[in-house]
Amino acid sequence: MQITKVNKSRISEVDFDNLSFGANFTDHMFVADYKDGQWKDARIVPYEPLVISPGAKVFHYGQTVFEGMKAYKDEKDLVWLFRPDENQKRLNISAERLDMQAVPAEIFNEGLHKLLEIDSEWVPKGNGRSLYIRPFIFASEETIVASTSSEYKFMILLSPVGVYFSNDVKLKIADKFSRAANGGVGFAKAGGNYAGSFYPARLAKEEGFDQVIWTDDATHSFVEEAGVMNLMFRIGDKIVTAPTSERILDGITRKSIIEIAKDSGIEVEVRPITVKELIEASAKGELKEAFGCGTAAIISPIYAIGYKDQLMEMRQKGNRYSELLKAKMVEIQTKAGEDKFGWTKQVTFA
Ligand SMILES: Cc1ncc(COP(=O)(O)O)c(C=O)c1O
C-alpha cells in the first residue's frame, strides 16, 4: 500500500474537549479505486479535497453507500474496534443492493488498520469520546447515462467525536412521510435514504422534536426505527423492539444491546410494535422507557414521543434500562470491563 504522510499534523488545531460530531477529520484518509474490473491503487494520503468529474454518476444518481463504526482507546492507550467484521459485511450488503462493486475484506481491513495506525494519536480517550470511522463507496464513472457505474472509489475517513446527543430526546412518529418501502433500499446504508429523511426531520424540528420515528410505509401503524437509530421500548419490565426487515437497518448496536439485555436477565421481545399499542401502554403507565440504539449515540434515551396531537412521556426516572445497558456496552467497547461476547478487536500496529 502506498502511503503519503502530511508534513505537519493538524491535531493541535482541534479542541478535543468540544468536538462537534463529524466536523473534524484526521490528517489522513484511505482510498482505493475500482477500474477495469478490479480494485487497485490502495493508498493512504493526506486528508484533502478530491478531484472528481462533475459528470460522475454519484452526483446524479446517488449511487453511494457508507458505514459508521468507532475506534476506542483503553486505559493503556491500545486502540480497539467494536465488531468491525459486521460493518465490513454490511457495507457489501448495501453495495450489492445498489449494484455496486463489493470491497474485498482484505482491502477494507488492511486500509482501516493502517489508517488507524497512522492516525492513532487522534483516537480520543475517556468522557464518551471515540474516533468515528466512515468507510464509503461511490460511483465515480464519468457518464450521466442512468445505469450502474463501472468505476468506484472506496474511502475511509476518521473523525474524533464526543457524545452525540447529550440530552434525552423527543421524537415524532411519522404519519405521512416514509423512509423506506418493501422492495426498496431501507436495509442498506444508501446515501439517498438519509437525503430523503432530512425534509421530514426538519419539519419535525420546527414542531419542537429532535427526530422522526419512521413507521411502515403502507399503514403508518407500526413503529420501525428513528433517524440513525433502531428503537427499543420498555413496556412493563420487558424490552420490545421491532424485527429487522427490508425496510429497517440491521443495526449492530441493536443486536448487541439485545444480547447484553438478555445476559443481564432482562426479557427482550423482538416483534412488530404498533403505534396503538404504545399509546395504550403509555395511558396505562406501562410505557416506562424508550431509547434509540446506534453507533453514534450508542443509546439515546427518549423522554417523549409525539403522535398527531398526543404526547407520550416516559415515566421511569431511576434504574433505567437505557443507563444500565449503555454502561455495559461502553465498558465492553472501551475495555473497561470484560468482553464476554468477544466483540472487540485490537488494532495492531506493525
Ligand atoms: C437508519 C439507521 N438505523 C439504525 C442505525 C444503527 O445501526 P448501528 O448500530 O449499526 O450503527 C443507523 C446507524 O448506523 C442508521 O443509519
The ligand as an SDF file (V2000), in Angstrom:
LIG
                    3D

 16 16  0  0  0  0  0  0  0  0999 V2000
  -31.1910    4.1710    9.6730 C   0  0  0  0  0  0  0  0  0  0  0  0
  -30.3240    3.6390   10.7440 C   0  0  0  0  0  0  0  0  0  0  0  0
  -30.8420    2.7590   11.6210 N   0  0  0  0  0  0  0  0  0  0  0  0
  -30.1020    2.2230   12.6090 C   0  0  0  0  0  0  0  0  0  0  0  0
  -28.7710    2.5690   12.7650 C   0  0  0  0  0  0  0  0  0  0  0  0
  -27.9570    1.9210   13.8440 C   0  0  0  0  0  0  0  0  0  0  0  0
  -27.0450    0.9990   13.2970 O   0  0  0  0  0  0  0  0  0  0  0  0
  -25.6670    0.6760   14.0120 P   0  0  0  0  0  0  0  0  0  0  0  0
  -25.9980    0.2400   15.3790 O   0  0  0  0  0  0  0  0  0  0  0  0
  -25.0650   -0.4310   13.2060 O   0  0  0  0  0  0  0  0  0  0  0  0
  -24.8720    1.9130   13.9870 O   0  0  0  0  0  0  0  0  0  0  0  0
  -28.1920    3.5140   11.8880 C   0  0  0  0  0  0  0  0  0  0  0  0
  -26.8050    3.9510   12.0550 C   0  0  0  0  0  0  0  0  0  0  0  0
  -25.8730    3.3940   11.6450 O   0  0  0  0  0  0  0  0  0  0  0  0
  -28.9800    4.0320   10.8400 C   0  0  0  0  0  0  0  0  0  0  0  0
  -28.4440    4.9030    9.9790 O   0  0  0  0  0  0  0  0  0  0  0  0
  1  2  1  0
  2  3  1  0
  2 15  2  0
  3  4  2  0
  4  5  1  0
  5  6  1  0
  5 12  2  0
  6  7  1  0
  7  8  1  0
  8  9  2  0
  8 10  1  0
  8 11  1  0
 12 13  1  0
 12 15  1  0
 13 14  2  0
 15 16  1  0
M  END
$$$$
